[in-house]
Amino acid sequence: MTTPLKPIDGDWFQFRDLGEGITLITEPHVIPFLRCNIWHIRGRGLDLMVDTGLGVSSLHAASRHLFGQRVAALATHVHLDHVGSHHEFAECWCHRLEADALTHANPDGTLADFDLNEVNIEVPGYQTGGPALTALPTPDYDLSAWEIKQATVTRRLEEGDTIDLGNRHFEVLHLPGHSPGSIGLWEARSGTLFSGDAIYDGPLIDDLHHSDRAAYARTMERLLGLPVSVVHAGHDPSFGRARLRELVRAYLGKLEGLDGTAGG
């Protein structure tokens, strides 16, 4: 029998100022498997919200104190744990290959019946059984009312596009494998990469219905040659270049063990 969830005593989101205009926003009462890192990047002319979490509570309202005059929500990919609050933002960006999925969002269920034991997902290193939340944002929150809401995509991104924040410039890197339209944001000046789920310091997922291991191997080879200083990823803690190379080589080694499709 499932234990009823209790409402939180405090705020749904946690904020951590990393300096240089970057804030990490997390949802501590979402299970780690679905707890994405939400990144706010402050710019002189434009703020960027990289991914928006599960959408259980209003990200826009909770983060308003961070915003400049203009803010855009960018999806590194459109899995449900990364785009839950995109509909709250007037400017909404993602790769063109996944834009239709965000525009015509059609969730398969609600959080009331979302039990990863039933979804048949097993990821070593993450607890994937049980409910998606460990608490409720408010006492009257209705889990059955949750859904991924349709968002209006205002910019369809491509490989090589430039995102100009006024004082910072990021290049869009198309990093498929985890999903067809996965992207990263690369700032060459500082060696900063926002990688989404293309790579993070945890169990990488490459067996979804639209994942592509051959494409993932090419993405990893590309990341291996990137002169990274820091990676701010879609899940788990940030890391540097040495750890990036370890993670890439571990993944490519795993593929070699499975079917010999990737080199070291």
C-alpha positions in Angstrom: 0.0 0.0 0.0 1.4 3.4 -1.0 1.9 5.9 1.8 0.0 9.2 1.1 2.3 12.0 0.2 2.5 15.0 2.6 2.7 18.6 1.6 6.1 20.3 1.9 7.0 22.8 4.6 8.8 25.4 2.6 9.5 26.1 -1.1 9.2 23.6 -3.9 12.3 24.8 -5.7 15.8 25.2 -4.4 18.2 27.9 -5.8 22.0 27.8 -5.8 23.9 30.8 -7.1 27.1 29.5 -8.9 28.4 32.9 -9.8 29.0 34.5 -13.2 25.2 34.8 -13.7 24.4 31.1 -13.4 21.9 29.7 -11.0 21.1 26.1 -10.5 17.4 25.4 -9.7 16.3 21.9 -8.5 13.1 20.2 -7.3 14.3 18.2 -4.2 10.9 16.4 -3.8 11.1 14.9 -7.3 12.8 11.5 -7.3 16.4 11.6 -8.7 15.5 9.7 -11.9 13.1 12.6 -12.9 14.9 15.5 -11.1 16.4 17.5 -13.9 18.8 20.4 -13.4 17.2 23.7 -14.3 19.8 26.3 -15.3 19.1 30.1 -15.3 21.7 32.1 -17.2 21.5 35.9 -16.7 22.4 37.9 -19.7 22.6 41.6 -20.4 19.9 41.5 -23.1 18.3 38.1 -22.6 18.0 35.6 -19.8 17.9 31.9 -20.6 16.2 29.2 -18.7 17.8 25.9 -19.8 15.1 23.2 -19.2 12.2 23.7 -16.8 11.7 20.6 -14.7 8.6 18.5 -14.2 6.0 21.3 -14.0 4.6 20.4 -10.7 4.8 23.9 -9.4 5.2 27.2 -11.3 8.8 27.7 -12.2 8.1 31.1 -13.7 6.6 32.5 -10.5 9.3 31.0 -8.3 12.1 32.3 -10.4 10.8 35.8 -11.3 13.3 37.4 -8.9 16.1 36.2 -11.2 14.8 37.5 -14.5 15.9 40.5 -16.5 13.5 42.2 -18.9 13.4 39.2 -21.3 13.6 35.5 -20.7 13.5 32.5 -23.0 13.0 28.8 -22.0 15.2 26.5 -23.9 14.7 22.7 -23.9 17.8 20.6 -24.3 15.3 17.9 -25.3 11.6 17.4 -24.7 11.4 14.5 -22.2 8.8 15.2 -19.6 11.2 15.9 -16.8 12.8 18.8 -18.8 9.8 20.7 -20.2 7.1 20.7 -17.6 7.1 24.5 -17.3 7.9 25.5 -20.8 4.3 26.5 -21.4 4.7 29.3 -18.8 7.2 31.2 -21.0 6.4 33.4 -24.0 9.6 32.5 -25.7 10.1 28.8 -26.0 13.0 27.2 -27.9 14.1 23.7 -28.8 15.7 21.7 -31.7 13.5 21.5 -34.7 13.4 17.7 -34.6 11.6 17.8 -31.3 9.6 21.0 -31.7 6.4 19.2 -32.8 6.5 17.0 -29.7 6.5 20.0 -27.5 3.9 21.9 -29.5 1.6 18.9 -29.5 2.4 17.5 -26.0 0.2 14.5 -25.3 1.1 12.8 -21.9 0.4 9.2 -21.5 -0.8 9.6 -17.9 -0.8 11.7 -14.7 1.5 11.7 -11.7 -1.3 10.0 -9.8 -0.7 6.8 -11.6 2.9 7.4 -12.6 4.8 4.5 -11.0 8.1 3.6 -12.7 7.6 0.0 -11.7 4.7 0.0 -14.1 6.5 1.9 -16.9 9.1 -0.9 -17.0 12.2 1.3 -16.8 15.2 0.0 -15.0 18.3 2.1 -14.7 21.1 0.8 -12.5 22.2 3.6 -10.2 18.8 5.2 -9.8 15.8 4.2 -7.7 13.1 4.0 -10.3 10.3 2.3 -8.3 7.5 4.0 -6.6 5.8 7.4 -7.1 7.5 10.3 -9.0 7.3 12.7 -6.0 8.2 12.4 -2.4 6.0 15.2 -1.3 3.3 17.6 -2.6 3.8 21.3 -3.3 0.6 22.3 -1.6 -1.9 20.5 0.7 -4.6 20.6 -2.0 -2.4 19.6 -4.9 -4.1 17.1 -7.2 -1.7 14.6 -8.7 -4.3 13.5 -11.2 -4.4 17.0 -12.7 -0.8 17.0 -13.7 0.1 16.9 -17.4 2.7 18.2 -19.8 1.0 21.2 -21.3 1.5 22.3 -24.9 4.0 25.1 -25.4 4.3 27.5 -28.3 7.7 26.9 -29.9 9.0 30.4 -31.0 12.4 29.3 -32.2 13.4 26.0 -33.8 17.1 25.5 -33.2 19.7 24.0 -35.5 23.4 22.9 -35.2 25.6 25.9 -35.2 23.0 28.5 -34.2 24.2 31.3 -32.0 22.3 32.3 -28.9 23.2 35.9 -28.0 22.5 37.0 -24.4 24.1 40.4 -24.9 27.2 39.7 -22.9 27.4 35.9 -23.5 27.3 33.9 -26.7 26.5 30.2 -26.9 26.7 27.9 -29.9 24.0 25.2 -30.3 25.6 21.7 -30.6 23.3 19.0 -31.9 24.1 16.0 -29.7 21.7 13.2 -30.7 21.6 9.7 -29.2 19.6 10.0 -26.0 16.9 11.6 -28.2 16.9 12.8 -31.8 16.9 16.5 -31.0 19.1 16.6 -28.0 21.3 19.7 -27.9 24.0 21.3 -25.8 25.0 24.9 -25.4 28.7 25.7 -25.8 30.5 28.9 -24.7 33.9 28.7 -26.2 35.2 31.7 -24.4 34.8 30.1 -20.9 34.8 26.5 -21.9 31.3 26.1 -20.5 29.0 23.4 -21.8 25.3 22.9 -20.9 24.9 19.3 -22.0 21.3 18.4 -21.2 21.1 14.6 -21.1 23.7 14.0 -23.8 26.1 13.5 -20.9 25.9 13.7 -17.1 27.6 12.2 -14.2 25.1 9.3 -13.7 23.6 6.4 -15.6 23.1 7.4 -19.2 20.0 6.2 -21.0 20.2 5.0 -24.6 17.5 2.4 -24.9 14.4 4.6 -25.2 12.2 4.1 -28.3 13.8 6.9 -30.1 17.4 6.6 -28.8 20.2 5.8 -31.2 23.4 4.2 -29.9 25.3 4.8 -33.1 24.4 8.5 -33.0 25.2 8.5 -29.3 28.7 7.1 -30.0 29.3 9.9 -32.5 28.1 12.5 -30.0 30.5 11.1 -27.4 33.5 11.2 -29.8 32.6 14.8 -30.5 32.5 15.7 -26.8 35.8 13.9 -26.2 37.5 16.6 -28.4 35.8 19.6 -26.8 38.1 21.8 -24.7 35.7 21.8 -21.8 36.4 23.6 -18.5 33.0 22.8 -16.9 29.9 20.8 -17.8 26.6 21.8 -16.4 24.5 18.8 -17.2 20.8 17.8 -17.2 21.1 15.7 -14.0 23.6 15.2 -11.2 26.5 17.4 -10.2 28.6 19.6 -12.6 32.1 18.3 -13.6 35.2 19.2 -15.4 37.1 18.0 -18.5 38.9 15.1 -16.8 35.6 13.6 -15.6 34.0 14.3 -19.0 36.7 12.1 -20.7 36.2 9.4 -18.1 32.4 9.3 -18.7 32.8 9.3 -22.5 35.3 6.5 -22.5 33.2 4.5 -20.1 30.2 4.8 -22.4 32.1 4.0 -25.5 33.6 1.0 -23.7 30.1 -0.2 -22.8 29.0 0.0 -26.4 32.0 -2.0 -27.5 31.1 -4.7 -24.9 27.5 -4.7 -26.2 27.9 -4.8 -30.0 31.2 -3.4 -31.1 29.7 -0.3 -32.6 32.0 2.2 -31.0 35.7 2.7 -30.7 37.7 4.1 -27.8 
